[in-house]
């Protein structure tokens, strides 16, 4: 929910939650430009003429005295005050279309009568005689002006003596269509402090819902500090947002509730599209927003799918967000371009015949039959699709990813393979080897011998010039990508899916003296299958032709494992999926006037909408993830297994994550409180500075609102929010002992910093480099389609491998349809929209009003600008070989700010793509 965030004598903040659609021509709506008149409710005994005379008389006499900027300026004692309320409305495409509706003439009459919005000003005080809320001051707002898509309405009201400060404004929309209200500005006469009330919210029609909208003023209150006159409204608004847990949600509603991921399958369409419910004992998972759709006919546990997925009205971006790459284009790629590719590339199994064919995607493109609407693709995705000059067809032409542009052969090199574990798309999986010898924890009766074939002798053969394995372990020189135990339970299942294969894998790296990693060995394992025993083999860098090509194939399999794990766990699960419960709980339990709600709200922008879109077309049964990534139809089950085995809130903080993986140790004397195991670890080096900047800002904010440590534990809304995150949003983990307890400001600061880090830093680090690193898919294939040739050396695959190993590698890579679908998606997902809101970029109006908070935010902004300079300097330091070098892509993913487009930098506030 987007509540009012007023500020004194300031226009609405430039950091509005949503942006308008592309500008509409002035006068495009005849109804909105119709004449209107002021109409004040008769109860106040005023006509427009009388009010104007009174206003002029007050202005001339100067009987209204100015007040200080610390109040709303309306706490007058001895005299009535005349005020003007200006309502600013953003006209949208839906508003224009509504002029064609059957109710349009009725709305025109409403406008003509000057009764578009009914406003009610609510006092912060109770009536001392009755002990109830004071009577609200009511008045209708009429249209006075329109500039392009911005329409303003005004109302003149008289506030009686002793009314007190305004604590809230209630709004009733008299039209038959919803309206998007940007702000309400209340000005006193003459020259008395004004009240600015940013709303940035949809207001439903009274004909759809009789409940008036409530917008609170900009001043933040803890529950115990809430003025008596608006306590009831504070509680009522939260009750409305919680709903009653019944019925199917309507698009216009603003109800936040929980449900399991029971809408990923589509059993009524095809039996093979049935999927288990995620969330519960069998498949633990975070919860999503409840939609209340009917259950499927074939599976009473699953929910029917629909063409649009409910999210609370103010969480949706489709009507307000500009026609940008990150929203409309994503939908266009999912619903138009990908089906067109499937028609064009008829054979789903057809691979690329050679690397020249792969290169042609960037210089020749893929010809698409022209759709019915001329120029359709070129208009919605101009970066990807160019219209062929003669107008016959469209051309899907990919831009050259930076990694390919800088060094065409870098993907082939062991150095780059290793470097990307520290400075690539997934810097979250590399771990220090702490146990030796390596051994699986899985049941050997099911999965075969637990002991790894990566032995001391084998590793020492590779590092014998440097040290023994014992020395390497003591000196923290051995690191691992370990996808063995997580993937092994799915290997045989995935192999039953046509056109793919899977192994459990372990990859060992050695830290060299110059601070770079060198790959030492890759172990691929297949559990027993049928009458075949477990198969496993270790591949190492070698000097003979056969060994070299087997090593390259093994790397391709590991890259496919890492791509799937990155997308399903590091990216989707740990950022998108785990954040949604924080958002739902915040809107259900934290009032919009709560300072912690206002701190977190910018970091929740558009997340629920993008998650709903993912459930609709990305992670659903038969969606892009299942058809193009290694775990195939078991992708979401794998994500659930990772949540069950690996996810802990207390380990989502960056320092804790680094320590857990052995990539850092606590060190109070170190700059960030930790000492990195690998000094040149670009993600961690930049991330820790960003983490500290966030924590300092959050600390300043929390300490201002909770000067007494006991206020944290006694804050009933805060405690209810955090309890609900644990017991409802992450219900399958509710009894875990590691959940933080919010007793002190320090507890709260760490918890909030963790959430903001996940929504901003973590997500940016694993999202906005996707096209840069994976746009050239040989660098990060999303799937391996064929087994290693040595698994069964008697079959045709081994013969093809010996005759033409390049063909074996190409056969292992994604098919043409898989590769182009993923490339198109990654291009969109890596794109910053023009209306992106970057961390520390724009001050919220409620923060700007408070001098202490404003100063703290300015320090935060300054620290982020310093980080930009530090990253620029680091990317010129030739000693930092993991981020600088010939053909190396500089590490900029955690640079806070960016221009729009695919830039490989920029940290948005929220998970909005």
N, C-alpha and C positions, 0 to 999 in steps of 0.2 A: 504494500500500500504506500502511496506517495502522499504524505500529509503536508500541511502548510509549514513552510519554514520562513516566517516573516523576518524582516529586518528593518531597522529604523532608517528612514530617509535614504534608502538605496533602491535602485531598480532590481528586478528579479535577477538572481545570479546567472551568469553566463553558463554555469555548469548545469543547465536544465537537464532533467533525467532523459528526455526524449527530444528528438529533433523533428521538425515538420517534414512533410513530404515536399517534393520539388515544388517551387513556388507556383501558386495558382494565379491566374490573371485577376486583377481587381474587377469587382463587379460581376464575377462569374456566377454568383448566386443572387438571383433577383430578390429572394425572400430576405436574405441577410442584409440587403441594402434598402429595405423598405423603411419608411419613416416610423419613428417610435416616439413615445412621450413618457415623461416621468409619471409614476403613479405611486404615491405613498399610501400605505394602508389608512383607511379612514379613522382608525382608532387613535391616530396621532393628531387628527384634526388639522391637517395641513394640505394645501393644494400647492401645485408648482409655483403659482404666483405668490402665495403667502410665504413659502419657503425662501424664494428669491428675495423678497422684501426683508425677511428676518435676517437672512445671511448678510445682505448689504448693511442692515442696521448694526449687526454685531461687528462686522468688519470696520464700520465707521467709528463705533464707540470704543473699539479695542477692549471690550469687557472680558474677552477670553485671554488669559495669560499663558505665555509659553511655559512648557514644562521641560524638565531635564530629559536627556536622552536615555536615562536608565529606566524609564517607564514608557508605557504606550501613550502617555500624554492625555489620558481621558479621565484621570482620577479627580475630576473637579468636584468641589464641595458645594458651591453656592449658586451655580448657574448652569443652565442647559448649554449644550454644545452642538452646533450643526456640523455634520461631517459629510464628506463625499466619498462614496465607495466606488472604485473603478475596477471592474472585472475584465480581465484580459483573456480572450478565448482564442485558441488556435483552430482555425478552420481546416478541415481535412477533406480528402476525397469523399469520404462517407457523408460529410455534411453537404457537399455539392450534390451527390446523388439523392440525398433525402429530399431535395426540392422537387423531385419527380414522384415522391410517394403520395399516397392517398391522404396522409395527414398534413401534407405541406400547407394547404390553405388554412388549416386550423393554427399551425405554428405562425403563419403570416399574420393572422389576426392577433395572436398573442404578442407578437413583436409590435404590431401597430398600436396595441393598447399599452405598450411600455411595460409588459410583465414577463420578460424573458426569464429572469432569475429572481426568485424570492430569497433575500438575504436576511439572516437573523444574527445580530451581534449578541454575544454571550458575555456576561460579566464574570470576572474572576471571583466576585464576592457573592455571598449568600444574602438574602433579605434578612436583616437582623430581627425583624418582627415575626416572620413565619419560619425562619430556619431553612427555607427552601431557596432554590435558585431564583435570582431576580428575573422579572419578566424580560424577555428578549426584545431588542429593538428591531422592528421589521420594516423592510422596504423592498420594493421591486426595482430591479436594474433594467434599464432600457438601452438599446443600441444607440451609440453616438458617433461611431467612426469605424472605418475599415481601411487598412493599408495592406494590400495584397492579401495574405492569409491570416492577418492578425485583426481580430474584431474586438472593439472595446464597448463595454456597457457601463452605465453610471447609475448610481442611486444616491439621493440626498436624504439623509436621516437626521433626526434630532435626538440627541442622547440627553436624558434628564439629569439634573444635578444629583451627584452622589452615586451615579451608576457604577463608577470604578473602572479599572482597566479592562480592556477587551481581552478575553482569554481564548475565545474561539469564534468562528463564524460558521453558521449552519447555512447550507445552500440547498434550495429546491429548484430543479430544472423544470421549467414549465413547458418545454418543448416535448414532442413525442420521440425525439432522437437524442442520444447521448451527446455530451459536449465535453471537449477537452479544455479545462480551465487551467491556464498557466499561473495566474496570480490574482490576488485581490489587494488593491492599494487603498487604504483608508486615510484620508487627509482631513485634518481639523482646520478650522478657520478662526482667526487669520494666523498663518505662519506658526502653527503649533506642530509639534513633532508628529510625523505620520507613522502609520503602521503598514509595513510591507509584508504581504502574506503570499509567498510563493506556494502554489498548490500542485502544479504539474500532475494533474490527475483527471481521469475520466469521471464525469458526473452523470449518473443515469437519469433517465426521464422519470418523472413522478408517476407516469402511467405504467412504468415497468416495476417500480419499487417505491412505495410511499415513504420509505425511510429517507430522511434528509441526510445529505453528506455533511460530515463534520471535519472542519479544518482548524487545527490548533495554531496559535500564534507561535512566533519564532523562539520564544524563550523556552529553554529546556528545563524540565523539572524531574527530579527523582520522585517516585511515588509518594514518599512521606512529605515532600515539599509542595505537592500539588495544591494550588489555591482551592479553597472549598467550593467555589462556584463552578468549577469544571471537573471536579472529581468524578461525579456521576457520568459525565460525558466520556471521560477517559476510560472508565470501566465498560460503558455501553459499546463504545467503538471496538474494543478488543473482543467483546462477545460477538459482535456482528461479523468480525473477521474470522472467528473460529467456526461459525456455522454450527449445524447440529449433526453433521456426519451422515446425513441422509439425502437421497435423491441424486439425480444427475445434474452436474453443474452446468450453468448457462454461461455463455461467453461474456455477458455483461457483469457477472458477479465478481466479488472480491473476497472469496472465501478460501482460506488456507487450511488444508487438512492433509492427512497422511494416507498412503496406501503402499502396497507392495508393487514390485515391477511385475505385474501380471498381465501386461499388455504388449509384450514383445512378440508373442506368437500369434498365429492366425489359423487355428485349427479348423475353423469353419470353411476356410478357403481351400486348404490342402492339408491332408494328414501330416505330410512331411514338414509343414510349417508350424506344427505344435511345438511349444517350448515350455520348460518348467517355470514355475513362478519363482522369481528371485526375491528373497525376504522371508525369513522363517527358519525353522530348524534344519531343513534339508539343504537349503541354499541361502545362507545368511547374506544380507545385503542392506545398504541404507534404504530409507523410504523415499518415495517421490510424492508429488502433489496428487491428491485424490481427485478423480474426475467423475466417478459415480456412473460410468457407462454400464450398460447391461452386460451380463456374463455371456460367454459364447455358448452355443448349443452343444458342442461336443465336449467342452471342458468347463464344468461349473466353477473352477477355480480361476479361470482366465477371463479377462475383460475384452469385450469386443473392440476392434480397432475402428478408427474413424478418420475421415479426411482431414480433420483439424482436431487438435488436442487442447483441451481446456488448460489455461493457466489463469490465475487471477488477473482481472482486467488491466491493472496498472503494471503487470509484469510483461505484458505483450508488447512487441515492438512493431508489428506489421502495419498498423495504421499510422504511426507517428514517425518511426525511424525513416530517414531518407532512403531513397531508392539506391542503396549503396551495395557495394560488393559483398559485404558481410552478411546481409540478410536476404534480400530478394534474390540476389544472385545464387546464394547457396540453395535456395528452394528451386530456382530454375535449373541448376546443375542436377539436382537430385531428381526432379520430376520431368525434365524435358531433355537435357543433354544426355544423361546416362542411358535412358531408353533408346535415344537416337543412335548412340554408339552401338548398342546391342543389335540394332537393325543393320547398321553399316558393317559391323564386324560379325558376320553371321556365325562363324565357328567359334564357340566360347573356349575351345581348347587350343586354338591356333596361337603358336608362339611367334617370336620374332626370328626370322631366318638367319639374321646376322646383326652385327652391331651397327652397320650402316643403316639398317632399317630403324633401329632405335634412334639414331642420330637424326633421321628424317622427321621425327616428331617435332624437332625444333627448327628445321629449315625448309621442310616441304609440307608438313602437316597431314591431317586426315580429312578427306573430303566428305562432307555430310550432305545428304540430299536436302534440298531447301525445304523448310517446313511450310505449312500452309500460309502462315503470316510472313510476308516478305520482310527480310532483315531481322527476324525475331531473335535469333541467337546473337547476332552481331550487336543488337541494341542492348541486350541484357548482360552479356559477358564479352565486351569488346576486347578485354585483355586476352581472352582465350580464342575467340572466334572472329575471323576476318571474313568479310563478304568478298567472294571472288569477283574480279573486276567486271566480268560480263553479266553478273547477276544470276548466273545459272545455279550455283550451289554455294554453300558456306564452307569455310575451311577452319578446322580445329588446329590451331597452330600454337604450340607451347613456347613460352619464353624460356631461354636457356637459364637453368638454375646456376646460381653463383659458383657452386662447387665445380660444375662442369666448365663454366666459363673461365675460371682461374687455372684449372689443371684438369685436362680431359682424362688423364689416367690416374688421378689421385685415388679413385675408388678401388683400384687394383692393388694399391700399396699397403703393406702391413703397417707402416707408420701412421697412415690416415685411419685405418681400421682401429688402431689403438687410441689415437688422439681423440676420436669422436666419443669414446667412453667418458672423457673428461670435459670436452668442449663441443659436443655434438647435440643431437636432438634428444638423446636420453642420457643425461649425466647422473641419473639416480640409481643405476643398477650395479655399477662397479663397486666391489667390496674388497677389503683386505682379507687375505687368507689367514685364518687364526687357528684352524685345526688341520692336523696332518697325521696320517694320510687322509685323503678325501674319502668320504664314505656316505652313502645314501642312508636316509632315515626311513625309507619306505620298506614295506614288508617283503623280504626276499622270497617268500613263498609265492608271491604274486608277480613281483617285478624282476626277480632274478638276483644274482649276487650283488651285494651292496657296495663292495669294494671297487674303487675307481682303478682304471688302468693307467691313470696318470701317476706314475710312481716316482719315487725319489731318484732312481737311476735315470729315468727318462728326462726329468726336469734338469738334473745335473748335466746331462749330455748337452742340453741347450744353453746352460748358463755356466758351464765349467770354467770358462775363462774369467768369471767374476767371483763366484763364491759357491759354497755348498748350499743345499736346501736348508739345513739347520741355521746357517748364517743368514740366509735370505729371510727366513721366518723371524729370527730375532731382530733383524734390521728393518723389518716391515717392507720387504721388497717384492713380495708375491701378492698378486691381486687376481680376482676371479669374477667372471660373469657366470652366474650359476642358475641355469634354467632346467636343471635335472629333475629335482623332486616335484616341482610345480607342473612340469609338462608331461612327465611319464604316465600319470593316470589317464591322459587323453590321447596318447600316441596311437594305440590300437583303434580307438573310436574314430579319430580323425582319418586314419588310413582307410576306413570304410567309405569315406566321402570321395567321390570320383574327382580326379584331377588334383590331388594334394597328398602330402605326406607329412610326417612329423617325427622328431626324435627328442629325447631328453639331451641337454647339452651342458657341457662345462668348458669354459675357455680360461686358460691361465695366462697371465701377463707378468712380466718382470720389469721392475722399475730400474732404469739405467742411471748411470752417473750424471747424465745431463738432464735428468728429471722427466724424461719421456718414457712411455710404456712400450715394451716390445712383446708381441705375442709369442708364447712358448709352445702351447699345445691346445688342441681342441679335441674333446671327447664327445662322440655321438653315441647314443644308446637307444636300442629298441627293446622293449620288454618281450618276454616270451609271447608267441602268437601261434595259436593252433598247436601243431606238433613241433614247431621250431623253438629252440631255446633262446634265451636272451642273446642279443647281438650287440656288441660294442666295439668301437675302434678308436684309437687315438691318432690324430693327424698332426704333423709338425711341419714347420717350414723346412724344405729340403732343396737339394741342388739337382735332382734328376727330374726329367720331364714329367713322368707319371706322378711322382710325389708332389711336384709343384701344382699340377692341375687338381689333384685330390685336395690339396690344401685350399685352393681357391674355391672349390665346391663346398668344402666344410665351412669356410667363412661365409659363403652365401646362405647356408642353412642357419648359422648363428645369427646373421643379420636378419633373417626372416623371423627367428625366435624373438630377437630384440625388438623388431618392429611391432610384432603382435603384442608383446608385453608392454611396450611403451604406449601403444594406442589404447589398450584395454585397461591397463592398471595404472601406470604412471600418469597418463593424461585423463582418460574418461573417469576411472574410479576415484582416484585420489584428489582430483580437482572438481570436475563437473558434478559427479554423483554424490560425493561426500559433503559437498557444500549445500546442496538443496535442503537438507534438514535444518541447517543453520538459518536459512532464509524463511522457511515455513514457521519455525519456532519463534523467530524474531517478530514476525508479523502477528502471530497469535498471542504472544506474551509480553512484548515490549511496546508500550504506547509510542506513537509517532513523536510525542514530546519528550520521550526518554532520551537522555544524552547518548546512551550506548546505541540505541536505534539509529540516531542521527550520525554517529560515527561509522556504523557498519553499512548503512544503506547504500552509499555510493559503490560499495564493493559487491553488491548483490544485483547490480543493474543487468537486466536481460538474461540472467543465468537460467531462470526457470523456463523461459521461452526457448532458448537454444537447446536445453535439455529435452523439452517436449519434441522439438524438431528432430533431435537425435533418436528418440524412441520411435518416432514416426517413420524415419527413412534411413537411419545410419546403423543403429545397433539392433534393429528389429530382425525377425526371422526373414532370411532371404535378402537382407539389406546389404549395403556396401561393405560393411565390416565382415560379415559372414562369408560373402562371396569372394573377397579379395585378400583376406588375411589368414595366416596359417591355422589358427584353431578352428576355422570354418564355423559350422553350426554350433560348436561348443564354446564359442568365444565368450558368451556371457556367463556360462558356467565356470569358465576359467577365471573370469573377473570375480565371480562370487567366491571361488576357492581362495583367491589372493586376498580378498577382504577378510575372509574367515581366518586365514593363517597369518597374515602379515600386517593388516592395518591396525594402527593404534593412534589415537588422537595425540597422545603425548610425544609420539615420534614424528609428527608432521611438522614440528618446528625445525627449521633448517639446522641449527646446531645439533639438536638431538638426532636428526636423521644422519648427519655426517658421523657422529660418534657411534651410532648403532652399526653403521656399515664399516667401522674401523678406519674411516677416512679422516678422522680427527680425534683428538683427545682433549679433555678439559684442561685448560691452562689459564688460571686467573691472571697470570702476568702477560698473556698474549693480548693483542689488540682487540680481538672480538671474543675473548674468553675461551677460545679453543685454538689448538695448534694443528694445522693440517698435516696429514701423513705425506701427501704429495704437495709440495709447496706451490707448484705451478698447476693449479686445478682451477681453470678459468671460471667455471660455473660457481664453485665455492668461493673463490676469491671475490668475485663481484657480488655474489648473493649475500655474503656475510655483511658487506657494507650496506646493502639494501635492507637486510634484516635489522641491523642496528638502527638505521634511520627510521624505519617503521616503529620499532620498539620505543625509541625516544619520543616520537610524536604521540604514540598511544599513551606512553607514561605521562607526558605533560597533560594530556586530555583527561585521563582517568584521575590523576591526582588533583586536578582542579575541581572535578565534580564529587570526588570522594575524599575530602580533606581529613575526615575522621575515618580511620580504617574499619570501624564497626559498621559503617554505612553500607559496605559491600554485602556483608552477610545479612543485614536487615532489609535489603532492597528486595521486596517480594516479587516484583516483575523480573528482575535480573535472575533471581534464583529459580523462578518458574521457567524462564527461557532455557537456562542451562540444564535444568532437570528434564525438560521436554526434549532437548537435543539428544540427551543420553537415553531416556526411557522410551521415546516414541520415534524420533528421527533415526536413531541408531539402536533400535530396540534389541537387535540380535547381539549387541555388545553391552547391553545396559548393566550387567553385573560384573564387568571387568574391573579389576582393582586399580587400573592405571588412569582412570578418568580424573582429571583435575577437579579439585573442590574449590569453589569460589568463596574464600573466607577473607582475603585481604586484597588491597589494591594490587599487590604484586601478582597474586594469583590471576586476577582479572586482566592485568596488563599482558601477561604471558599468553593467556588464552586468546585474547583479542588479536595480539600480534601474530599468533599462529594462524588464525582464520584469515587475516588480511594477507599474510604471506602466501597462503595457499591460493587465494583468489587472484592475487596480483603476480608476485614473483615466481612462484612455482608454475603457474599456468603459462605465463609468458615464456619461461625458459623451455617448456616442452611443446609449445604450440606454434609460435611465430617463426620457427626455423624449419617448419615441415617441408615447404616447397624447396627451400634453399638446399637442404640435405637429402630429401627423398624425392624431389622432382625428377632427378635422374635415377631411376629405380635400380639400376645395377649397384648403386652405392648402398641402398637400403631396400632390397626386395621385401615385399610384404608377405610373400608366400614362397615356399619351396614345393615344386610340383612333382619332383621325381626323387627316388632314393639315391643314396650314394652308390656308385657303381660297384664298390667292393662288398656291399651287403650281400649280394648274390652274384658273384662274378661269372656265373654261367649264362646269365640272361642276355638279351639283346642290348640292354643299356650299357653293359660293360664293353661289348664289341663296338658300339658307337663311340663310347668314350675313348677307347684306344685308337680308333681310326680318326676321329675328329673331336677332341676334347672340348673345343669351343661350342660345338653343337650340344654336347651334354650340359654345359653350363647354361646355355640359352634355353634348353628344355626345362631346366630347373627353375628358371626365372618365371615371373608372372606371365600369363598369356597376354596377347595384345589387348583384349577387352579389359582384363584386370588392371593392366598397367595404365591404360589411358583413363579409365574410370578413377583410379586412385590419384593420378596426376592432376586431373581436373578438380577433384575434391580438395587435394592438398593446396592447390593454388588459391582456392577460395578461402580455405581455413587459415591460411598464412597471412591473409590480407587485413590490414587495418582500415576500418571504415573512416570516411571523412569526419564523422561526428564522434570519434573515439575520445574517451575521457581517460587521460593518463594519470597515474598515481602522483599525487602531490601537485597536479596541474592547476585545477580550479578550486578555489575555496568555496565551501558551501555557505549559503547565506546565514545560517544559524551560527556558524563559526565566525564569520566576518563581523557579526554584531558584537561578539564578546571579545574585548581587547586581549585578554589573556590567551584565549584559544586562537585568535587571529595571529598573534605573535608567535605562538607555537607552530602554527601551520606554515608561517613564513620561514621559520627555521627549517622545518621539514622540506619545504620547497628548495631552500638553499642547499641543504645536504644532498638532495637528489641531483641538483645541478653540479655539485662537486663530484658526485659519482660519475656523471657523464664525462667530465674532464679526466678523471682517474682512468676510466675505461679507454678513452682516446689515447692517453699516455701509455697505458699498458700495451695497447695494440701497435705501438711503435718500438717497443722494447725487445730487441732481438734475442735477449737472454731468455725470454718467455717463449720457449719453442712450441708449447702446446696451443698458443694463440697467434703466433707470428712466424712467418717463414715463406719460402718460395711456394707460391700457389695455394697457401693456406688461407682459408676463410677467416677473417678476424672475428673474435668472439664479441658480439654486441647484443646478444639476446636480452641482457638485463640492463641495457641503457634505458633509462626511464621514459624518454620522450622520442617521438617519431613523427614523420609525415605520414600521410595515408599511403596505402598500397602494400606490396610485398617488400618489406625493408629489412627483415632480419633483426629488428630492434624495436624497442618500445614496450613499456609495461603498463597495460591498461589497468584501471581500478578493479575491473571485474572480469568474470568469465563470460564474455559476451559473444564468443564465436567458438 
